[in-house]
Amino acid sequence: MWCMHRTNIYLTDEQERALDARARAEGTTRSAVLRAILDQELAAPSVDPGLQEAFAALADGYEQLAGDLFDDDPDLRIDR
């Protein structure tokens, strides 16, 4: 047997308008649209903010290192 749980949420006027427009366009209900959005979002792999920050720092460090290495050679200089 398929079971659902009732949940109440608060939406801004803009969110409500957008949700209703999408439901009309898809010929379905607000609830069905919300469930589809939740399914898609929850199925997406989450990115750990700490890991994302570490990669950003690594990329910044690499860019600085590349600049330091190549700035001495006019043929390899990176214009910034």
A tleap script that builds the chain and sets N, CA, C and O, in Angstrom:
source leaprc.protein.ff14SB
mol = sequence {
  NMET TRP CYS MET HIE ARG THR ASN ILE TYR
  LEU THR ASP GLU GLN GLU ARG ALA LEU ASP
  ALA ARG ALA ARG ALA GLU GLY THR THR ARG
  SER ALA VAL LEU ARG ALA ILE LEU ASP GLN
  GLU LEU ALA ALA PRO SER VAL ASP PRO GLY
  LEU GLN GLU ALA PHE ALA ALA LEU ALA ASP
  GLY TYR GLU GLN LEU ALA GLY ASP LEU PHE
  ASP ASP ASP PRO ASP LEU ARG ILE ASP CARG
}
set mol.1.N position { 0.841 -1.182 0.000 }
set mol.1.CA position { 0.000 0.000 0.000 }
set mol.1.C position { 0.889 1.249 0.000 }
set mol.1.O position { 1.908 1.291 0.689 }
set mol.2.N position { 0.498 2.256 -0.771 }
set mol.2.CA position { 1.248 3.497 -0.891 }
set mol.2.C position { 0.741 4.477 0.149 }
set mol.2.O position { -0.465 4.695 0.259 }
set mol.3.N position { 1.638 5.067 0.906 }
set mol.3.CA position { 1.247 5.943 1.994 }
set mol.3.C position { 1.931 7.303 1.856 }
set mol.3.O position { 3.102 7.378 1.483 }
set mol.4.N position { 1.200 8.371 2.157 }
set mol.4.CA position { 1.762 9.715 2.144 }
set mol.4.C position { 1.515 10.367 3.483 }
set mol.4.O position { 0.621 9.977 4.234 }
set mol.5.N position { 2.324 11.362 3.765 }
set mol.5.CA position { 2.187 12.121 5.003 }
set mol.5.C position { 1.898 13.571 4.657 }
set mol.5.O position { 2.514 14.136 3.753 }
set mol.6.N position { 0.979 14.160 5.362 }
set mol.6.CA position { 0.605 15.556 5.119 }
set mol.6.C position { 1.621 16.466 5.793 }
set mol.6.O position { 2.014 16.239 6.937 }
set mol.7.N position { 2.041 17.503 5.068 }
set mol.7.CA position { 3.000 18.479 5.575 }
set mol.7.C position { 2.529 19.870 5.182 }
set mol.7.O position { 2.086 20.085 4.054 }
set mol.8.N position { 2.623 20.802 6.101 }
set mol.8.CA position { 2.277 22.198 5.809 }
set mol.8.C position { 3.556 23.001 5.667 }
set mol.8.O position { 4.487 22.851 6.458 }
set mol.9.N position { 3.596 23.857 4.648 }
set mol.9.CA position { 4.744 24.743 4.462 }
set mol.9.C position { 4.238 26.154 4.174 }
set mol.9.O position { 3.093 26.343 3.763 }
set mol.10.N position { 5.093 27.124 4.393 }
set mol.10.CA position { 4.775 28.510 4.078 }
set mol.10.C position { 5.511 28.890 2.802 }
set mol.10.O position { 6.712 28.652 2.675 }
set mol.11.N position { 4.779 29.487 1.849 }
set mol.11.CA position { 5.355 29.932 0.582 }
set mol.11.C position { 5.207 31.441 0.470 }
set mol.11.O position { 4.247 32.025 0.972 }
set mol.12.N position { 6.167 32.056 -0.192 }
set mol.12.CA position { 6.013 33.472 -0.514 }
set mol.12.C position { 4.997 33.584 -1.645 }
set mol.12.O position { 4.672 32.594 -2.299 }
set mol.13.N position { 4.497 34.799 -1.869 }
set mol.13.CA position { 3.553 35.006 -2.976 }
set mol.13.C position { 4.185 34.588 -4.304 }
set mol.13.O position { 3.535 33.971 -5.148 }
set mol.14.N position { 5.460 34.933 -4.475 }
set mol.14.CA position { 6.160 34.593 -5.717 }
set mol.14.C position { 6.290 33.078 -5.887 }
set mol.14.O position { 6.089 32.558 -6.984 }
set mol.15.N position { 6.623 32.375 -4.813 }
set mol.15.CA position { 6.738 30.916 -4.884 }
set mol.15.C position { 5.394 30.282 -5.217 }
set mol.15.O position { 5.320 29.343 -6.010 }
set mol.16.N position { 4.338 30.798 -4.609 }
set mol.16.CA position { 3.001 30.256 -4.865 }
set mol.16.C position { 2.601 30.461 -6.327 }
set mol.16.O position { 2.073 29.549 -6.964 }
set mol.17.N position { 2.854 31.660 -6.857 }
set mol.17.CA position { 2.529 31.928 -8.269 }
set mol.17.C position { 3.321 31.005 -9.201 }
set mol.17.O position { 2.769 30.440 -10.145 }
set mol.18.N position { 4.614 30.862 -8.926 }
set mol.18.CA position { 5.456 30.011 -9.779 }
set mol.18.C position { 5.022 28.546 -9.694 }
set mol.18.O position { 4.993 27.841 -10.703 }
set mol.19.N position { 4.692 28.106 -8.510 }
set mol.19.CA position { 4.252 26.725 -8.316 }
set mol.19.C position { 2.934 26.477 -9.047 }
set mol.19.O position { 2.773 25.455 -9.715 }
set mol.20.N position { 1.994 27.411 -8.920 }
set mol.20.CA position { 0.710 27.263 -9.608 }
set mol.20.C position { 0.891 27.280 -11.123 }
set mol.20.O position { 0.244 26.513 -11.836 }
set mol.21.N position { 1.764 28.147 -11.610 }
set mol.21.CA position { 2.007 28.218 -13.057 }
set mol.21.C position { 2.587 26.906 -13.564 }
set mol.21.O position { 2.184 26.413 -14.618 }
set mol.22.N position { 3.518 26.347 -12.831 }
set mol.22.CA position { 4.123 25.073 -13.252 }
set mol.22.C position { 3.101 23.947 -13.217 }
set mol.22.O position { 3.062 23.110 -14.119 }
set mol.23.N position { 2.277 23.927 -12.179 }
set mol.23.CA position { 1.247 22.891 -12.080 }
set mol.23.C position { 0.267 22.990 -13.250 }
set mol.23.O position { -0.109 21.975 -13.836 }
set mol.24.N position { -0.147 24.215 -13.589 }
set mol.24.CA position { -1.052 24.390 -14.731 }
set mol.24.C position { -0.383 23.927 -16.026 }
set mol.24.O position { -0.997 23.232 -16.836 }
set mol.25.N position { 0.884 24.319 -16.216 }
set mol.25.CA position { 1.607 23.960 -17.437 }
set mol.25.C position { 1.764 22.451 -17.578 }
set mol.25.O position { 1.742 21.917 -18.687 }
set mol.26.N position { 1.922 21.765 -16.441 }
set mol.26.CA position { 2.109 20.314 -16.473 }
set mol.26.C position { 0.788 19.555 -16.340 }
set mol.26.O position { 0.755 18.328 -16.429 }
set mol.27.N position { -0.286 20.291 -16.128 }
set mol.27.CA position { -1.593 19.649 -15.996 }
set mol.27.C position { -1.693 18.785 -14.756 }
set mol.27.O position { -2.269 17.697 -14.790 }
set mol.28.N position { -1.134 19.269 -13.667 }
set mol.28.CA position { -1.122 18.478 -12.443 }
set mol.28.C position { -1.405 19.393 -11.239 }
set mol.28.O position { -1.868 20.521 -11.409 }
set mol.29.N position { -1.133 18.917 -10.063 }
set mol.29.CA position { -1.420 19.667 -8.841 }
set mol.29.C position { -0.149 20.254 -8.236 }
set mol.29.O position { 0.966 19.859 -8.579 }
set mol.30.N position { -0.346 21.205 -7.330 }
set mol.30.CA position { 0.793 21.754 -6.585 }
set mol.30.C position { 1.560 20.643 -5.881 }
set mol.30.O position { 2.789 20.596 -5.925 }
set mol.31.N position { 0.827 19.762 -5.239 }
set mol.31.CA position { 1.462 18.685 -4.474 }
set mol.31.C position { 2.340 17.809 -5.352 }
set mol.31.O position { 3.451 17.446 -4.966 }
set mol.32.N position { 1.838 17.470 -6.533 }
set mol.32.CA position { 2.616 16.622 -7.443 }
set mol.32.C position { 3.892 17.337 -7.885 }
set mol.32.O position { 4.956 16.726 -7.979 }
set mol.33.N position { 3.772 18.638 -8.156 }
set mol.33.CA position { 4.954 19.409 -8.558 }
set mol.33.C position { 5.957 19.461 -7.416 }
set mol.33.O position { 7.151 19.254 -7.631 }
set mol.34.N position { 5.489 19.733 -6.213 }
set mol.34.CA position { 6.389 19.780 -5.057 }
set mol.34.C position { 7.077 18.439 -4.821 }
set mol.34.O position { 8.274 18.395 -4.536 }
set mol.35.N position { 6.321 17.343 -4.938 }
set mol.35.CA position { 6.933 16.019 -4.756 }
set mol.35.C position { 8.004 15.764 -5.807 }
set mol.35.O position { 9.058 15.213 -5.492 }
set mol.36.N position { 7.749 16.157 -7.053 }
set mol.36.CA position { 8.742 15.969 -8.126 }
set mol.36.C position { 9.996 16.805 -7.850 }
set mol.36.O position { 11.115 16.328 -8.041 }
set mol.37.N position { 9.810 18.044 -7.405 }
set mol.37.CA position { 10.951 18.910 -7.084 }
set mol.37.C position { 11.757 18.301 -5.940 }
set mol.37.O position { 12.986 18.259 -6.001 }
set mol.38.N position { 11.077 17.833 -4.905 }
set mol.38.CA position { 11.775 17.216 -3.772 }
set mol.38.C position { 12.512 15.944 -4.188 }
set mol.38.O position { 13.656 15.726 -3.790 }
set mol.39.N position { 11.853 15.111 -4.987 }
set mol.39.CA position { 12.509 13.884 -5.450 }
set mol.39.C position { 13.785 14.208 -6.218 }
set mol.39.O position { 14.821 13.577 -6.009 }
set mol.40.N position { 13.703 15.196 -7.107 }
set mol.40.CA position { 14.873 15.566 -7.909 }
set mol.40.C position { 15.983 16.119 -7.013 }
set mol.40.O position { 17.143 15.731 -7.151 }
set mol.41.N position { 15.638 17.003 -6.118 }
set mol.41.CA position { 16.638 17.625 -5.250 }
set mol.41.C position { 17.266 16.612 -4.297 }
set mol.41.O position { 18.478 16.628 -4.087 }
set mol.42.N position { 16.472 15.757 -3.737 }
set mol.42.CA position { 16.988 14.785 -2.767 }
set mol.42.C position { 17.784 13.672 -3.431 }
set mol.42.O position { 18.621 13.043 -2.784 }
set mol.43.N position { 17.538 13.422 -4.711 }
set mol.43.CA position { 18.291 12.403 -5.435 }
set mol.43.C position { 19.638 12.938 -5.907 }
set mol.43.O position { 20.554 12.162 -6.180 }
set mol.44.N position { 19.762 14.260 -6.004 }
set mol.44.CA position { 21.018 14.864 -6.469 }
set mol.44.C position { 22.093 14.675 -5.409 }
set mol.44.O position { 21.828 14.825 -4.216 }
set mol.45.N position { 23.311 14.345 -5.845 }
set mol.45.CA position { 24.388 14.198 -4.857 }
set mol.45.C position { 24.671 15.547 -4.210 }
set mol.45.O position { 24.789 16.569 -4.887 }
set mol.46.N position { 24.776 15.527 -2.898 }
set mol.46.CA position { 25.059 16.778 -2.198 }
set mol.46.C position { 26.567 17.008 -2.152 }
set mol.46.O position { 27.355 16.064 -2.095 }
set mol.47.N position { 26.944 18.270 -2.176 }
set mol.47.CA position { 28.351 18.642 -2.121 }
set mol.47.C position { 28.632 19.190 -0.728 }
set mol.47.O position { 27.986 20.136 -0.278 }
set mol.48.N position { 29.580 18.599 -0.069 }
set mol.48.CA position { 29.983 19.053 1.259 }
set mol.48.C position { 30.568 20.454 1.125 }
set mol.48.O position { 31.537 20.640 0.389 }
set mol.49.N position { 29.997 21.460 1.828 }
set mol.49.CA position { 30.515 22.820 1.708 }
set mol.49.C position { 32.008 22.912 2.045 }
set mol.49.O position { 32.724 23.700 1.426 }
set mol.50.N position { 32.483 22.137 2.994 }
set mol.50.CA position { 33.907 22.141 3.345 }
set mol.50.C position { 34.754 21.644 2.189 }
set mol.50.O position { 35.823 22.190 1.916 }
set mol.51.N position { 34.285 20.616 1.514 }
set mol.51.CA position { 35.003 20.071 0.364 }
set mol.51.C position { 34.997 21.072 -0.787 }
set mol.51.O position { 36.009 21.259 -1.461 }
set mol.52.N position { 33.863 21.707 -1.006 }
set mol.52.CA position { 33.767 22.713 -2.056 }
set mol.52.C position { 34.722 23.872 -1.769 }
set mol.52.O position { 35.370 24.382 -2.683 }
set mol.53.N position { 34.809 24.282 -0.519 }
set mol.53.CA position { 35.716 25.366 -0.123 }
set mol.53.C position { 37.177 24.954 -0.319 }
set mol.53.O position { 38.000 25.762 -0.750 }
set mol.54.N position { 37.494 23.703 -0.005 }
set mol.54.CA position { 38.864 23.214 -0.168 }
set mol.54.C position { 39.272 23.222 -1.645 }
set mol.54.O position { 40.389 23.617 -1.981 }
set mol.55.N position { 38.364 22.784 -2.523 }
set mol.55.CA position { 38.675 22.795 -3.953 }
set mol.55.C position { 38.846 24.217 -4.466 }
set mol.55.O position { 39.704 24.474 -5.310 }
set mol.56.N position { 38.041 25.137 -3.966 }
set mol.56.CA position { 38.167 26.532 -4.382 }
set mol.56.C position { 39.521 27.087 -3.956 }
set mol.56.O position { 40.175 27.789 -4.727 }
set mol.57.N position { 39.948 26.776 -2.726 }
set mol.57.CA position { 41.247 27.240 -2.245 }
set mol.57.C position { 42.378 26.620 -3.062 }
set mol.57.O position { 43.362 27.287 -3.379 }
set mol.58.N position { 42.231 25.350 -3.395 }
set mol.58.CA position { 43.230 24.667 -4.203 }
set mol.58.C position { 43.339 25.324 -5.584 }
set mol.58.O position { 44.440 25.538 -6.090 }
set mol.59.N position { 42.192 25.639 -6.184 }
set mol.59.CA position { 42.192 26.282 -7.498 }
set mol.59.C position { 42.843 27.663 -7.422 }
set mol.59.O position { 43.603 28.041 -8.315 }
set mol.60.N position { 42.548 28.420 -6.357 }
set mol.60.CA position { 43.168 29.738 -6.184 }
set mol.60.C position { 44.677 29.609 -6.028 }
set mol.60.O position { 45.436 30.383 -6.612 }
set mol.61.N position { 45.109 28.635 -5.241 }
set mol.61.CA position { 46.540 28.413 -5.033 }
set mol.61.C position { 47.240 28.009 -6.318 }
set mol.61.O position { 48.352 28.459 -6.592 }
set mol.62.N position { 46.595 27.166 -7.103 }
set mol.62.CA position { 47.165 26.731 -8.378 }
set mol.62.C position { 47.315 27.920 -9.320 }
set mol.62.O position { 48.337 28.061 -9.992 }
set mol.63.N position { 46.299 28.770 -9.368 }
set mol.63.CA position { 46.347 29.942 -10.247 }
set mol.63.C position { 47.498 30.862 -9.831 }
set mol.63.O position { 48.212 31.391 -10.683 }
set mol.64.N position { 47.672 31.048 -8.532 }
set mol.64.CA position { 48.757 31.902 -8.040 }
set mol.64.C position { 50.108 31.282 -8.377 }
set mol.64.O position { 51.016 31.982 -8.826 }
set mol.65.N position { 50.249 29.968 -8.163 }
set mol.65.CA position { 51.499 29.274 -8.465 }
set mol.65.C position { 51.812 29.359 -9.954 }
set mol.65.O position { 52.952 29.625 -10.337 }
set mol.66.N position { 50.812 29.137 -10.789 }
set mol.66.CA position { 51.023 29.216 -12.238 }
set mol.66.C position { 51.464 30.619 -12.623 }
set mol.66.O position { 52.357 30.793 -13.453 }
set mol.67.N position { 50.838 31.613 -12.019 }
set mol.67.CA position { 51.233 32.986 -12.297 }
set mol.67.C position { 52.668 33.250 -11.894 }
set mol.67.O position { 53.419 33.882 -12.638 }
set mol.68.N position { 53.059 32.768 -10.716 }
set mol.68.CA position { 54.426 32.969 -10.229 }
set mol.68.C position { 55.443 32.268 -11.124 }
set mol.68.O position { 56.518 32.810 -11.379 }
set mol.69.N position { 55.120 31.088 -11.595 }
set mol.69.CA position { 56.055 30.319 -12.412 }
set mol.69.C position { 56.235 30.928 -13.799 }
set mol.69.O position { 57.345 30.960 -14.331 }
set mol.70.N position { 55.143 31.407 -14.378 }
set mol.70.CA position { 55.192 31.840 -15.764 }
set mol.70.C position { 55.414 33.331 -15.947 }
set mol.70.O position { 55.719 33.769 -17.056 }
set mol.71.N position { 55.269 34.122 -14.893 }
set mol.71.CA position { 55.453 35.568 -15.030 }
set mol.71.C position { 56.899 35.929 -15.370 }
set mol.71.O position { 57.143 36.972 -15.976 }
set mol.72.N position { 57.854 35.090 -14.993 }
set mol.72.CA position { 59.260 35.382 -15.262 }
set mol.72.C position { 59.627 35.180 -16.725 }
set mol.72.O position { 60.599 35.769 -17.198 }
set mol.73.N position { 58.886 34.375 -17.441 }
set mol.73.CA position { 59.169 34.072 -18.842 }
set mol.73.C position { 58.152 34.808 -19.714 }
set mol.73.O position { 56.973 34.456 -19.708 }
set mol.74.N position { 58.591 35.834 -20.472 }
set mol.74.CA position { 57.650 36.611 -21.281 }
set mol.74.C position { 56.868 35.771 -22.288 }
set mol.74.O position { 55.747 36.128 -22.650 }
set mol.75.N position { 57.446 34.658 -22.742 }
set mol.75.CA position { 56.744 33.803 -23.706 }
set mol.75.C position { 55.620 33.013 -23.056 }
set mol.75.O position { 54.692 32.576 -23.735 }
set mol.76.N position { 55.700 32.828 -21.744 }
set mol.76.CA position { 54.707 32.028 -21.036 }
set mol.76.C position { 53.815 32.885 -20.142 }
set mol.76.O position { 52.936 32.351 -19.465 }
set mol.77.N position { 54.020 34.190 -20.125 }
set mol.77.CA position { 53.286 35.072 -19.206 }
set mol.77.C position { 51.782 34.961 -19.430 }
set mol.77.O position { 51.309 34.913 -20.565 }
set mol.78.N position { 51.054 34.921 -18.340 }
set mol.78.CA position { 49.593 34.873 -18.380 }
set mol.78.C position { 49.083 36.288 -18.149 }
set mol.78.O position { 49.322 36.874 -17.093 }
set mol.79.N position { 48.386 36.836 -19.130 }
set mol.79.CA position { 47.834 38.178 -18.974 }
set mol.79.C position { 46.605 38.112 -18.086 }
set mol.79.O position { 45.679 37.337 -18.324 }
set mol.80.N position { 46.622 38.943 -17.062 }
set mol.80.CA position { 45.461 38.971 -16.150 }
set mol.80.C position { 44.857 40.333 -16.147 }
set mol.80.O position { 43.872 40.571 -15.449 }
savepdb mol mol.pdb
quit
